[in-house]
């Protein structure tokens, strides 16, 4: 799976949207082509009816693809926000790791020249704070990675949809040419019918692949929640108390 690039992603979505416009425009020519082919004076009525049926079927298949791709495009903004939030979580990781490192007892002088009960008590109390901050850093890193993976999966998904639309436009163009030829051929319709079947499978595969990645990342987020409420770094699911008693 390719790494997410915001510029590439916007280009992919724009190309996909443009492709849907091209597909819609080609579908708009089908009724005229159908009528012209069916109304030739030398075309027998049964053949004319078959031509009209084929034209309607081309429109039906094309509109099905348009409808489904448009629905899938409704979530196109999500990968961008995932990438942005992934970057923000990276910043949180850096802050948390910095805090964890800076409040280590050895860094703060809790050992060495500072001796006695106060130094020992301070070291005992500050260590869980450092551990909790380090845990925040680890969770932020995992969250950032999960968001980047989801953003990359979204990019791969829309690239796949774009390829499907391009393939279908090519098949539809061939079918329209066949529809308008002097000797009508079923070949054009068969090409589109075959493409529709193949594209249905490809769309299903693309959706399934995306759901697989998102499902895995959802499990990762569940594991992060378990870490957040775990007793190791966060007793009883809370930040460790700095002063247990006096």
C-alpha positions, 0 to 999 in steps of 0.5 A: 500500500502506497504512503499517503500524499495529500497532493497525490490524493487530491489529484486522484479524487479530482481525476475520479470526479472528472471521469464520472463527468466524462462517463455521464456525458457519454451516457447522454449520447446513448439515446440519440445514437440508439434512436438514429440506429433504430430508425434507419429505414432498412432496419427491421422492427425486431432489430430496431427493438433490440437496438433500443433495448441495448441502448437502454441497457447501456444507460442502466449499467452506466447509471449503476456505476455512476450511482455507486461510485458517487456514493463511495466518493461521499467519504473522500474527505476522510483520508485527508483528515486522517493524515492531518490528525496523524501528523498532529498525533506525531507532535503529541508523541514528541511532547510526551516523550520529551516530558518523560525524558525530562522528569526522570529522577536521574535527570532531575538530580533525585540521585547523586548529590541529593540524598535522604528520605526526601530524595527517595520519596521524590524519586518514587513519586516522579517515576510513575509520572515519567512512565505515564508520559512515556505511555502517552508517547507510545499510544500517540505513536501507534495512533499516528501510525494507524491514521497514516495507514488508514489514509494510505488505504483510502488513497489506494481505494480511490486509485482503484475506483479511478481505474474502474471508471477509466476501464468502463468509459473505454468499454462504453465508448466501444459500445456506442461506436458499435451501436451507431455502425451501419451493421449493428453488432451485439459485441458492443453491448457484450463488452459493456455487460462483461465490464459491468460484471468485472467492475462489480467484482472490482468494486467489491474487492476494493471495498473489502480490501479497505474494510480489511485495513480499517478493521485491523486498525480498529482492533489496534485502536481497541488495544490502545484503549486497553493500554489507556485504562490499564493499571501499569501506567495509569492506575485504575485508568487514571493518571498516577497521583503525584503525592500518595500521602503526607 
